[in-house]
Amino acid sequence: MENLRISFQIIMPLFLYMLVGYIAKKRGLLPKSLNDGVNQLMFAMFLPVLMFNTLYKDDLSGFGQAAFIPYAMGGTVLSFLVLFTLFTKLEKNPAKRGALIQGAFRGNSILYGLPIALSIFGEGNTAEIAIVLAAIIPIYNVLSVLVLEICGQAAASDDPRVKLSLGSFNWKNVGLSICKNPLIHAVILGILANLSGIAFPVYIEKTMSGIAGVVTPMAFVMLGAAFNLSSAMEDKRSILLASSMKLVVNPILFLLLPILWGWTGPVLGAILISFGTPTAVSSFPMAKAMGCDADLAGEIVVVTSAASIVTMFLWIFALKQMMLI
């Protein structure tokens, strides 16, 4: 029951933020033009500052020194490739396909995973998890930009061949878009700042922390304002499949080998956080900004966040019962 209480206390504020956004939209306080502008601001500035601030402050001294780090990185790429293949076959609408692929592989590791880790292991015992997140977040961002750019190009094209074939894409434009993505810049600069040992003035750090602190409430308020219940019902099969892959199939597949190898404690917790957290809230503004189905992306975030109350509790409970964490 304690683990259920912890998960409930972490997730409920997120739903209250969404409720605020939904009520604000219903009362006419968040018109579509304002919602679009705030989401663009989130994507172009607030999310990059959050990414930079997180990586700038993390302890990366153990990066590359343990097997669980390349395992989490390789597993993330493998999960993406499997899901890309699966949803390319199942979903012919490229705008929806991009949202589904991103929603099924990209976890909310920072905003959801870190609080869970601290609740399980306590402050000062989550270095392994911080290192893994620093390793997989750049992969999340690169692969998300790649799939959203590919599917966004397809959705915007009038050529039916582009909607069904990767060979018809303008790969030069895809590469340029990835290079120009502010989240990629933030990840690279954050790691470089961390490794260089640079120390920013206190007022700069406070400013970055303040902006980073806005991301979670503002992103979920905007998500609540954009949530469309009728649309969610129309896409319920796709949402159920993506959510099941994210919260059930992925963690089962990628926890199995570490358990057989005898990994325990924070190391196993790092794998759970990498593959068992709900879909990242940043997938919503990214999908919106890059021409994919933002409504579907937001609905996957909502559903996985709700369902994770149960799934994360069950994962924690099962691993504790097995005396692995």
N, C-alpha and C positions, 0 to 999 in steps of 0.2 A: 504493500500500500504506500510505503514511503516513496518508492520509485514512481508510482503513478502520480502521487502528489507533486513530485518534482517536475515531471513532464507537464502536468496540468498548469503549474505555476509559470512555467516558461512559455507555453504556447498561448495561454489565455490572453495576455496583453496584446499579442499579435492579432487575435481575432477582434479584440476591442478596438484596435486601430482600424481594422477593416470596417467594423461596424460604424465608426465615426465617419469614414469616407463614404460608405453607402448612404447613411443618413444625410450627409452634406450634399450628395448628389441629388437625392430625392427632394431636398429643400431648395435646390437651385443654387447652392453655394459653390459648387464645383462644376461649372459648365465644361463641355468637351474641349474648348479652346484652352482653358486654364489647365485642364488635366494633361493635354498634349504638351503644353509649355513646361509644366513641372516635370513630366517624365523625360523630356529632352534635357532639362537641367540636371536631373538625376544621372542620366547616362553620360553626359558630357563632363560633369564636374564632381558631383557628390560621390558617386560610386568610385571613380578613380582616386579621389582623396581617401576614401575608406580603404581601398586596396593598398595604396601607398603607405598609409599610416600603420596598417596591420603588419605589413612586411618589414617596414622600417624598424618597428619595435620588437619583432620576434627574435628569439634566440635561434640562430641558424648554425650554431657551431657544430652540431651533429649532422648536418646535411650531407647525405651521400655515404654515411658511415654504417648504415644498418640495412638489413635486407628488407625490412618492412616498407622502407621509402620507395625503392624501385618497384616493389610489389604493388603498392598503392598507385603509383604512376602508370605502370603497365596495365593494371586492372582497369583504370579509368579509360585508357585508350582502347582497350579490348571491348569494354562495355559500350563505348561510343560506336565502334565499328559494327558490333552485333546489332545495336539498335538502329543504326543508319540503314543497314541491310534490311532489317525487319520492317521498318516503317516505310522504306522506299517501295517495298512490295505491297504493303497494306493500305497506304494512303497516297492517292494520286494527286490530291490538291497540294501543291508545294508549300503554300503559306501555312497550312495546317501541319504538313510534314515537318517543317522546321521547328514549329512549336512543340510537337510531340517528341522529336528526337532530343531536343534540349531539355525538355521537362522530364524525360525518363532517365537521363544520365547525370545531370548537373545538380549537385547537392547544395543545400543551404548550410555549408560547413562552418562559416564564420558566425552568422547571426543565430543559428540554432545549435550547431555542433559544439562550439566552444562552451556555451553555458551548460550543456549536458555533460561534457567532459569534466568541467569544474565541479559539478554536482556529484559526479560519480567518484572522482579521484581526489578532489580537493586542490586548493591552490598550491602551486609549486610542484605538482606531480603530473603535469600535462605537457612537458617539453616534447615528448615524442609526437603528440597530437599536433602541436604547433608546427613542428618541422614537417610533418606529412602535409598539413594544410598549405604551408608555404610551397611545397613541391607540386601539389595537384591543382592549386588555384590557377597558376598560369596555363596548365593544360585545359582546365575548364574553360578559361576565357578564349584561348586560341581555337579550340574545337567548336565552341559556341559561335564565335564570330564566323568561322568557316562554314558551318552548316546553315546559319541564318543568312549569310551572304549568298550562298548557293541557292537556297530555297527562296530568298527574297528576289534574286535575279529571275528565277524561274516564274515566280508569281507575277512579276511585272512585265514579263515578256508576252508578246502576242504570237510568238512562234510555238505551236504545240509541241514541236520536237524538244524544245528547251525544257518544257514541263516534265518530260519523262526521261531525258538523257543527260547524264553529266558531261558527255563529250561536247555538247553544244554550248557549254558555259564559257564566258569570257574569263579565263583563269587569271589573266593579267589583272583585271579589275578586282577579282577576288583577293589576290595577293596584295594589291595596293590598299584595299579596304581593311584587310587585317593589319597591315603596317600602320595605317592611320588611326586604328581604334584606340581611344583614350584609355581603355582598361588594360590593353597590352602595354602601352607606355607606362602606366602606373605600376604594373607588376615589375617591369624591367628596372624602372627607376627606384622602386622600393627595395628590391634586392641589392642593387648597386649601392644605395645609400646605407643599407645595413652592413654590407661587407666592407665598405670603405671606412666605417666607424665615424662617419660625420655626425655631429651633434648640432641640431638646430636650436636657435634661441627659444627660451621658454614660451614666449608669446606666439611663435610659429607653431610649436607643438600643441599649445592650447587651442589655437585656431583650427589646426587639422583635427584634433580630437573633437572639437565642437561640431565641425562639419560632419565628421564620421558618425557622431552621435545622432545626427538628424536622419541618417539614411534609413534605419529600421522603421521608425514611426512614420516618416513621410512616404516611404515606399509602400507600406501596408495601407496607409490612408488612401493613396492613389489607386492601389489595387482594389480596395473596397469600393471606390467610386466607379471603377471600370467594370465591376463584376456584373454579369448579365445572366440571371437565373435561367431565362428561357433558352439562351444560347448554350448554357451548360447542359441542359436537358437534351438538346439536339446532338451534342457531342459526347454524350455520356459513355458510349462504348469506347471511344478513343481515350477519353479521360481515365476511365477505369483501367484500360490496358497500360497506359503510360504510368499511372499511379502504382499499379501492381508491380510493374518492372522496377520502379524506383525504390519502393519501400519493402518489397518482399523478395523478388527474384534476385536482384543485384546483391543484397546482403547475404542471401543464402549461398550464392555461387562463390562470393569472394571471402566469406568467413570460413568456409569448409576447409580449405587447405591450411590456413593459419592455425586452426584448431587442431588439425591432424599433426602439424609440425610442432605443437606444444607452445605456441605463443600465448601469453597471458598478460594480465594487467593493462597498463596504459598502451602497450604495443598493440594488443588485440583491440583495445578501445579505439585506437587510431584507425584501424581498419573498419570498425563499426561506424565511426563518424564519417569516414570517407564514402561509404556505400549505402548507409542506412538512413541518412537524414532526408527530410522533405526537399522538394525542388526549390532552388535558390530564387528568392524574390526578385533578384536582378534580372532573371530571365524574362520577366514581364516588360520592363522598359527597353531591354535590348531587342526583344521581338518587335515591339512597337516601332522602335527607331529604324529597324532594318527590313521592314516590309513584310514581316510574317504575321501570323494570326495572333495578335496580342490578347484578344479575348480568351482564346483557347489557352495561351500560355498562362494568363492570370488565373484561369479556372483550375489548371493543373496545380499551381501553387496553393490555391485555396484548399483543394481536395487533399493534396498530400500533407499539407500542414495540419488539417483536421485529423486525417487518418493516422498521422505519426504519433498522436497522443497514445493510440492503442499499440501501434507497431513498435515504437521505440520502447515503451514500457515492457512489451513482451520480449524484445531482444535483451534488454537489461536484465529482466527477471530470469530469462533462460540462462544467460551467461553467468549470472550470480549463483543460480542453482547448481551449475556445473563447476562453480568455484574457479572461474576463469578470469573474472574481473572483481 
